[in-house]
Amino acid sequence: MPGCQFASDNTAGFCPEAWEALAQANTGSMSSYGDDPWTARACGMIRDLFEHDAEIFFVFNGTAANALALAAMCQSYHSILCHEIAHVEADECGAPEFFSNGTKLLLLPGERAKLRPEMIRRAVERRRDIHYPKPRVATVTQATELSTVYSVDELTAIGATCHELGLALHMDGARFANAVASLGVAPRAITWEVGVDVLCLGGTKNGIAVGEAVVFFRKELAAEFAWRCKQAGQLASKMRFLSAPWVGLLENDVWLANARRANAAAARLEAGFRAIPGIEVIGRRDANALFARLPAPIADGLRGRGWRFYDFIGSGGHRFMCSWATTDADVDALLADARAAAGPAA
């Protein structure tokens, strides 16, 4: 029976390189709370990756990373501009508001789950009176919740608009690696070079089991962030077990190979779905998730054969997520079962 590999990229385990680094860190005793050689090495490698002397913190998960990073840039009377289906709005249980003591999320529309400069400007300029929560931060998701990717030009325009209007720019990069793999650019080209002030860099969906990196390209925004992590229960006493897998992920560009593999699996699945009568691929896919409308017999047939995937967007919409561990054989097995469920015409 197939596994649940298309439900989420969270279902995949450690990639071998990250697992090996974790095993190497599990030797002897080391200093606590990040004062250890593995954490220092991981931070250095992230700085090298981005070619920037950033401040870096490791936390347990993406919700904490986003919520604490946004809180570090806001007061409770501020507001955060985000897309109306952004993860920080739809899937974090109010954590940004909670950790910022009530900073309001202002939801903006936008095609393909993307913010646009004109929407950011309109949200800031529509009201400037004291009765309105003052916009302070804009947050973009890269890759987006709809598996689309912001281009360099799109981010350049957003960054310029934000800084002209006095906003900080935060990037939710849970699938940042998939965006880099899709665009074929250096990480710096879609972060600090285009005006991103803080990046929440995802490792969990890229080949490690737990742990995200909060990367402050503007160091002044990181003032007292360590205290925020401690208060929020995000300061790991045995920090090397959060940071060491990053060493395995970053060495020899394993992170990028993992992302390319996931994206390629989604592209293979997309091509297969387009050839099956009755299946409608929704939108444009840039990264490692595919959205499609499946007739009930096909969806039920796949689930009956043990496949797991989410009903994610609208009535009849289904999400199929590929991970670093998704193989061609996995994709082909799913497609074979989809064709069988579709009947003789497929």
C-alpha angles and dihedrals in degrees: 000000000000120000129237095268095133097052095075142335084241089076093071120092132222117314110237096252094053091045091052092051090051090051091051090052090053093078126105125332127307138180118280137239097031100311092120136103095249093058092045090050094048091050091050091051092051090050089051091048092055095033089229137111094238132166110244133196130179121219133174102252147003097259091057092045094053097039096048094043092051092045090053090061099044145064119213092259092056129090134222121219114219140155114272092245097037116137091243088060104035106030112028102075094235093304095141090053093044098050093043092051093245109330105166124238111222110204120219129190124230139156118262091013092289132134116231127210092238091054091050091049093048092050092052098042099041091082133008100168125120092251092068125077102255113240110240109157138029118203127200127190116225110216095019129231088261094054093254124134132220112235124226090255093050092051092045090056092046093048093050092048093048095050093044088055095044096253127139116228121227125186123206099210102177086136097024091130091058090052092051090048091050095048098038093220135128114268091243090060093068099034129039095002090062096041105271107153100186130019126194099209115206122224101156094070092041103058112298128095103229137000139071129204122230106208118196110197088179102057096198089067089062094063109138091352090135088063090052090054092049094048091048094052091250100117106102113214090206093043094166089075090060096042104038095069087057089062090056091045095050100041113097090000094282088154091061095044089051092051093047090051092052093047092048091051090053090049090051091050091048092053090049094048092050089059095054115088114239097024115111118198109216122222127325122316119213102159139026103305126081125199121203142159111236124193111244094253091056095043092046092044093053093048090047088057090053102262117142127207136143133256092228118157124033130319111328095006118132131188123216113190123196123202137197086269098052109115133202087249090056091052094045092049091052091048092049091053091046090053091048091050091048091060135227095324091067 
